[in-house]
Every structure is written in structure tokens, then in C-alpha cells.
Amino acid sequence: MAQHNELGKKGEQLAVDLLLKKGYDIIERNYRFDKAEVDIIAQIKDTLAIVEVKTRSTADFGNPQDFVKPKQIQRLVKAVDEYVNANELDVEVRFDVIAIVKSGITFEIEHLEDAFYHF
């Protein structure tokens, strides 16, 4: 597997671990619909957190969260609408980003709640 794929998998696991530690329930990982893939669908109380994980080996080219593009947001919103409707969920939906930057042998992790919203 390519090194960036390994880093991405490691980042997603770190994100799951962080969410579990914060009291979230992990509902789905890598949920796919149409052309979208939702990294993590988690729930805390009555809120469904749609979590995009961005992992980078360096912050030299910008913060990881800056790489969530409008087209990707559109696809995520469509996928989540489908997920909520298909499962007949009555929850608030929030879009989060967990930004992870590898720093030597450690990782800096930032959880951005309500990082973007759909309109």
C-alpha cells in the first residue's frame, strides 16, 4: 500500500480513538454513496457528527482542513442526506473536520466542530 494511504488509515484510526475518548459512538466508517465517501459517522447525544479526516505528513503546504473543497462538501451533504433519510434518523447533523499533522513520530490532532455546513 502506498505510504500516503498508510498515513490516511493511521489518521482515521487516531480520529476514531479521539472521538471515542470524547464520548462519541462510531456509527459508520468509510460510508459510500454515489461519488462520496464519508470517513466517519459518529453520534453524540442527538447530534450526528459527519467527520472528514484530513491527515498530512507536514503542514508546509497549508493546514489539512484547508483541503476540504466545495465539491467534496457538496458530495458529503448529498451522501449524508441519503444516509439520514434511508435510516429514518431524527437528529441534528453537524459537519466536523479532524485535522492531523504528523510531527516526527507524534501526531498533532485538532477536532474542528461545525467546520462547515450545508445550505
N, C-alpha and C positions, 0 to 999 in steps of 0.2 A: 504494500500500500504506500502511496506517495506520502512524503513527510508532512505535507500540509493537511492531508486527510487524517493522519495520526494526531496532529495538533488539534484539529477540529473535534475529533472524538474525545480527546482528553478534555478540551474546553467544555464540551457538552456535559461530560460526567461531573466536572467541577461545578458547573451551573446547577445540575440536579442536586448535588450534595449541599450546595448553598441554600437552595430552595427548601430542601427537607429540613435543614437546620433552622430555617426561619419559620417552620410550621406549615409549609405548603404540602398538599397532596399532589403527587405527579399522576396525571390522568392519562396522558399520551406522550410518546416521544416519536419524533420524525413522522408526524401525521401528514399524509399526502392527499391533496385534492387538486385535480386539474394540473396546472404547472407550478403549484405552490407546495412548499414543504414547511410545515410548522415545526420548529426544533422541539419545543416543549409546550405542552398544555398542562397548566397546573391550577390548582384551586386552593384558595384560602378564604374561609367563610363563604360568603355569597358572591365572591369575585372569581371569575375565570381569568387567569393571567396567561396571555399568549406571549411566550418568551422566545425572542430571537437571540441566539447566542452568536457573538462575533468574537473570534479568537485570532490574535495576531502574535507573531513572533517578535515584533518590535512596534513601537509607536512612532517610528521615524516618518511614516507616511500619513500620519493622522490617527485620531482615536478610532478604535474599532467601531463604535456606534455611528460614526460618520459614514460608514459604508452600507447603511440600510437605505436603499434607493427608493424613490417614489413608486416605481413599477413593482418592486418587491412588496412594498406596503399594500398596494392595490391587490396583489395576488393573495397576500396573507389575509386581508379583510374578506375577500371572496371565500377563501377556504374556511375561515372561522365562521362566517355566516352559515355556510353549508353544515359545518360541524354542530353548531348550536341548534339549527333547525332540525337536522337529522336525529339529534339526540333529545329533542324537545326540552332543552335546558332553559331554566328561568334564572339567569344570573347576569350580573354586571360583567362586561368584558373590558379588559384592560390590556394594552399592548406594552410589554416591557422589553428592554434590551439588557442582556448581561454581557458586558464588555470585559474581555480577558486579554491581558498582555503578558507574555512570557518575559520574565526578567531574570536572566541567568537560569538558576534551577528552580526558581519560585514563580508564582503567578500572581499578578495584581488583578483583583476581581472587583468590578463595580456593577451594582444592580440598579438600573435606571427604571423606576416605575413610571408608568404613563409616559413612556418615551415618545410616543406618537399616538394619534387617534385617527379614526376614520371619520369621514364626513359624508 
